[in-house]
Amino acid sequence: MLKMTTTIRRKFEVVSPKMLERELKSRNFLSGLESAIQITLDTGRETSFDVRKQPFRDCFEYPEWIRIGDENSVGDVKPGITAGYLYAKRKFLEETRLDPNLKENKDKLRDFMLNKCHSTVRYPPVDAVQTLAGYVLLPVHTHPDERILPSENDITHLNGLRNDFYRLYFTSFGRAAFISFPRPIMIIAGADKNVRDGNYGLLFLQERDREPIPSDELLGAKTVSSYFRPGKKDSLSGYHNFGFGSYSMDTKKLNLDFDLNKFAFRAGSKLI
């Protein structure tokens, strides 16, 4: 009698320090970072974009658009409603004295958003894939001042990206199961108008554990900003890796004040 056996193949999603350094210092990435910073300097509004990576491949994907929010946030305020859209409606009312919610003003609001108050702008041309089929590895956004500490919303968003990965890859691929999770690296850029030397501060933030921070512990993680203390580089213990850097508008170079080794990871899977 023949005995049935099940073959389990293990694969690993690897993000190495060398891979991270190459991508972070590429023109594909830096052109988008500079555009995002410049838009915030010009408008006082937050901007964001995501760089994705295809699992099991050394292939990075860049967006078509940079999102523009309001002075305090960027992205969805509620499903289908972005901070940039609400900001545009507010500015439309201020400048035209017309109600943006009335049907007869719909076309005027659209023209206003197209010509005076954008909620998106084109990402600079890149020599890279733009299919957006991978997972978010580098979520980038700006703050309209020197403040680069993460907000509670930033901590929640980073955690949500890991949970989104679970929903996508555990439910869409059926029998393919990850036994540990990729760990996206959030990058916050401080676009401070008072900067005179052209160097803008950056914060890199990543959850430390193999699995996302549980929801019942996330409240404690959200107090992460209070753990930053001058001179205490390891004061963020328990929940996150972090590092500081800067981008120079003059030299067009990224400077990192930390070792990328701590942000590298290997996420294991088993394919049955």
C-alpha positions in Angstrom: 0.0 0.0 0.0 1.4 3.4 -1.1 1.7 6.0 1.6 0.8 9.5 0.7 3.3 12.2 1.8 3.0 16.0 1.8 6.0 18.0 0.7 6.7 21.2 2.5 9.0 23.7 0.7 10.3 26.6 2.7 11.0 29.9 1.2 12.3 33.1 2.7 11.5 36.7 2.0 14.9 38.3 2.5 15.5 42.1 2.8 19.2 42.5 3.3 21.2 45.6 4.5 22.8 45.8 1.0 19.4 45.7 -0.7 18.1 48.5 1.6 21.1 50.7 1.1 21.0 50.3 -2.6 17.3 51.2 -2.8 17.3 54.1 -0.3 20.2 55.7 -2.1 18.8 55.2 -5.6 17.5 58.0 -7.8 14.2 56.2 -8.0 13.7 56.7 -4.3 15.5 60.0 -3.7 13.7 61.8 -6.5 10.4 61.0 -4.8 11.6 61.9 -1.4 12.9 65.2 -2.6 9.6 65.9 -4.4 7.6 65.1 -1.3 9.7 67.3 0.9 9.5 70.2 -1.6 5.7 70.0 -1.9 5.5 70.2 1.9 7.9 73.2 2.0 5.8 74.9 -0.6 2.3 74.2 0.8 2.7 73.4 4.5 0.8 70.1 3.9 1.9 66.5 4.6 2.8 64.3 1.7 3.2 60.5 1.4 4.1 57.7 -1.0 4.8 53.9 -0.6 7.6 51.8 -2.1 6.6 48.2 -2.5 8.6 45.0 -2.8 7.6 41.8 -4.6 7.9 38.8 -2.2 10.8 36.5 -2.8 12.2 38.8 -5.5 14.7 41.6 -5.6 12.1 43.8 -7.3 10.9 47.2 -5.9 7.8 48.9 -7.2 7.2 52.7 -7.2 3.9 54.6 -7.2 2.5 56.8 -10.0 1.4 59.5 -7.5 2.6 61.3 -4.4 -0.4 61.9 -2.1 -1.0 65.4 -0.5 -2.9 65.8 2.7 -3.5 68.7 5.1 -1.3 70.3 7.7 -1.6 67.4 10.1 -2.2 64.2 8.2 -2.2 62.5 4.8 -4.2 59.5 3.6 -7.8 58.4 4.3 -9.7 60.1 7.0 -12.4 57.6 6.5 -13.0 55.0 3.7 -12.9 56.9 0.3 -12.3 60.3 1.9 -8.8 61.6 2.0 -7.3 64.4 4.1 -6.3 66.1 0.9 -9.8 66.1 -0.4 -11.2 67.6 2.8 -8.4 70.2 2.8 -9.4 71.2 -0.8 -13.0 71.5 0.1 -12.1 73.8 3.0 -9.9 76.0 0.9 -12.6 76.1 -1.8 -15.1 77.4 0.7 -12.6 80.0 2.0 -11.6 81.3 -1.4 -14.9 81.2 -3.4 -17.5 81.4 -0.6 -19.3 78.5 -2.4 -20.5 75.4 -0.6 -18.4 72.5 -1.9 -21.1 70.0 -0.9 -23.7 71.5 -3.2 -24.3 69.6 -6.4 -24.2 72.7 -8.6 -20.7 73.5 -7.3 -19.3 70.0 -8.1 -17.6 71.0 -11.4 -16.2 74.2 -9.8 -14.7 72.1 -7.0 -13.1 69.7 -9.4 -11.5 72.5 -11.4 -10.3 74.1 -8.2 -8.6 70.8 -7.2 -7.1 70.4 -10.6 -5.7 73.9 -10.9 -5.1 75.3 -7.4 -5.3 72.7 -4.7 -4.0 69.3 -5.7 -4.5 66.2 -3.6 -2.0 64.2 -5.7 1.0 65.0 -8.0 2.9 62.7 -10.3 5.8 60.7 -8.9 9.0 61.6 -10.8 9.9 59.3 -13.7 11.6 56.1 -12.5 13.4 53.2 -14.0 11.4 50.6 -12.1 8.3 48.5 -12.0 5.0 50.4 -11.3 2.5 47.5 -11.1 2.0 47.8 -7.3 1.6 44.0 -6.8 4.0 43.7 -3.9 3.7 44.6 -0.2 4.5 48.0 1.3 8.1 47.9 2.5 8.9 51.7 2.7 6.0 53.9 3.6 7.2 57.5 3.4 5.6 60.7 4.6 6.5 64.2 5.6 5.8 66.5 8.5 5.6 70.3 7.8 8.2 71.2 10.4 11.3 69.7 12.1 9.1 67.3 14.0 10.0 63.7 12.9 8.7 61.8 15.9 5.9 59.4 15.1 2.3 60.3 16.0 -0.2 57.7 17.3 -1.6 57.5 13.8 1.8 56.8 12.4 2.3 53.9 14.9 -1.2 52.5 14.1 -0.5 52.8 10.3 2.7 50.9 10.5 1.1 48.2 12.5 -1.8 48.1 10.0 0.5 47.5 7.1 1.7 44.3 8.7 -1.8 43.2 9.4 -2.8 44.0 5.8 0.1 41.7 4.7 -1.5 38.9 6.8 -4.9 39.5 5.1 -3.4 39.6 1.6 -1.0 36.7 1.7 -2.8 34.3 4.1 -6.2 34.6 2.4 -5.3 35.2 -1.3 -2.7 32.5 -1.7 -4.5 29.8 0.3 -2.0 27.1 1.2 1.0 29.5 1.2 1.6 30.5 4.8 4.1 32.9 6.2 5.5 31.8 9.6 6.9 35.3 10.2 6.0 38.7 8.8 7.9 41.2 6.7 8.7 44.3 8.7 8.0 47.6 6.8 10.2 50.5 7.6 8.4 53.8 8.0 10.3 56.9 7.0 9.3 60.3 8.3 10.9 63.5 6.8 10.8 66.8 8.6 10.2 69.5 5.9 11.1 72.5 8.1 10.9 75.9 6.3 13.5 77.3 8.7 16.2 74.9 7.6 19.0 76.9 6.0 21.6 74.3 5.1 19.4 72.2 2.9 19.6 69.1 5.2 16.2 67.7 6.2 15.9 65.3 9.1 14.6 61.7 8.7 13.4 59.1 11.1 13.3 55.4 10.3 10.9 53.2 12.3 10.2 49.5 12.3 8.4 47.0 14.5 10.9 44.7 16.1 8.9 41.4 16.6 8.4 38.7 14.0 4.6 39.3 14.3 2.7 42.6 14.4 2.2 44.2 17.8 -1.0 42.8 19.2 -3.9 45.2 19.4 -4.1 45.0 23.2 -0.4 46.2 23.4 -0.6 48.8 20.7 -1.8 51.5 23.1 1.5 51.1 24.9 3.4 51.3 21.7 1.7 54.5 20.7 3.4 56.3 23.6 6.6 55.7 21.7 7.4 59.4 21.2 7.7 59.9 24.9 10.6 57.3 25.0 12.8 59.4 22.7 15.3 61.2 24.9 18.4 63.2 23.8 21.5 61.1 24.1 19.7 57.9 24.7 19.9 56.1 21.4 18.5 52.8 22.7 15.7 54.4 24.7 13.1 52.9 22.4 13.1 49.4 23.9 10.6 46.7 23.3 8.5 47.7 20.4 10.5 49.4 17.6 13.8 49.7 15.9 14.6 53.3 15.0 17.4 55.4 13.4 18.0 58.9 12.3 19.3 60.3 9.1 19.0 63.3 6.7 18.6 64.2 3.1 20.5 67.0 1.5 18.8 69.1 -1.2 22.2 70.5 -2.2 24.1 67.2 -2.7 21.1 65.1 -3.5 22.4 62.5 -1.0 20.9 60.5 1.8 22.9 60.3 5.1 22.3 57.6 7.6 23.4 57.8 11.3 22.8 54.1 12.0 23.6 50.6 10.8 21.0 49.2 8.4 21.7 45.7 9.7 19.1 46.2 12.4 16.4 46.9 9.8 17.2 43.9 7.7 15.0 40.8 8.1 14.1 37.4 6.8 10.5 36.4 6.8 10.0 32.6 6.6 7.2 30.8 4.8 6.1 27.3 4.1 4.5 26.4 0.8 2.6 23.1 0.9 
